């Protein structure tokens, strides 16, 4: 079984940069897809161009 080396964190910058959630992925492609979906969802929820909640890809 492949080790999931790529982490995607969802960060709330207005709440002390707290981590709202995190997921591990096997490939950068899957991590980028998740990031794109998350960014789009938070954009719809909080308004396009919002910077309060962002996602970050971390490779180990």
C-alpha positions, 0 to 999 in steps of 0.5 A, a space after each residue: 500500500 502506498 504511503 500518503 505523502 501529500 497533505 492538504 490543510 484547510 486553514 481559517 486565517 481569521 481564527 488564528 490560522 487554525 486548521 479546519 481539516 486536513 486530508 492525505 493523498 497518494 499523488 499531487 494530482 489528487 491533492 490539487 483536485 481536492 484543493 481546487 474543489 475546496 477553494 471553489 466551495 469556500 469561494 461560493 460560500 464566502 464570496 469569490 476572491 475571499 482570503 479568510 479560508 485557504 487550502 495549502 498543499 504540504 509535501 513530505 
